[in-house]
Amino acid sequence: MKKSEFYFELPQKLIAQHPTKERTQSRLLVLDKDSGAVQD
């Protein structure tokens, strides 16, 4: 794995600045490191 693989553009508007008011609205993104499958 190379550090350069982690350099990418991420618009500021896509980064949460505050937690959601209701925890039931929160989401978690999970990446399976073996298969590369993404689950949200």
Distance bins in CASP14 RR format, pairs under 12 A and 6 or more apart:
PFRMAT RR
TARGET T0000
AUTHOR 0000-0000-0000
RMODE 2
METHOD distances of the structure
MODEL  1
1 33 0 0 0 0 0 1 0 0 0 0 0
8 14 0 0 0 0 0 1 0 0 0 0 0
9 15 0 0 0 0 0 1 0 0 0 0 0
10 16 0 0 0 0 0 1 0 0 0 0 0
16 25 0 0 0 0 0 1 0 0 0 0 0
16 26 0 0 0 0 1 0 0 0 0 0 0
16 27 0 0 0 0 1 0 0 0 0 0 0
16 29 0 0 0 0 0 1 0 0 0 0 0
18 26 0 0 0 0 0 1 0 0 0 0 0
19 25 0 0 0 0 1 0 0 0 0 0 0
19 26 1 0 0 1 0 0 0 0 0 0 0
19 27 0 0 0 0 0 1 0 0 0 0 0
20 26 1 0 1 0 0 0 0 0 0 0 0
20 27 0 0 0 0 1 0 0 0 0 0 0
26 40 0 0 0 0 0 1 0 0 0 0 0
27 39 0 0 0 0 0 1 0 0 0 0 0
27 40 1 0 0 1 0 0 0 0 0 0 0
28 38 0 0 0 0 0 1 0 0 0 0 0
28 39 0 0 0 0 1 0 0 0 0 0 0
28 40 1 0 0 1 0 0 0 0 0 0 0
29 37 0 0 0 0 0 1 0 0 0 0 0
29 38 1 0 0 1 0 0 0 0 0 0 0
29 39 1 0 0 1 0 0 0 0 0 0 0
29 40 1 0 1 0 0 0 0 0 0 0 0
30 36 0 0 0 0 0 1 0 0 0 0 0
30 37 0 0 0 0 1 0 0 0 0 0 0
30 38 1 0 0 1 0 0 0 0 0 0 0
30 39 1 0 1 0 0 0 0 0 0 0 0
30 40 1 0 0 1 0 0 0 0 0 0 0
31 37 1 0 0 1 0 0 0 0 0 0 0
31 38 1 0 1 0 0 0 0 0 0 0 0
31 39 1 0 0 1 0 0 0 0 0 0 0
31 40 0 0 0 0 1 0 0 0 0 0 0
32 38 1 0 0 1 0 0 0 0 0 0 0
32 39 1 0 0 1 0 0 0 0 0 0 0
END
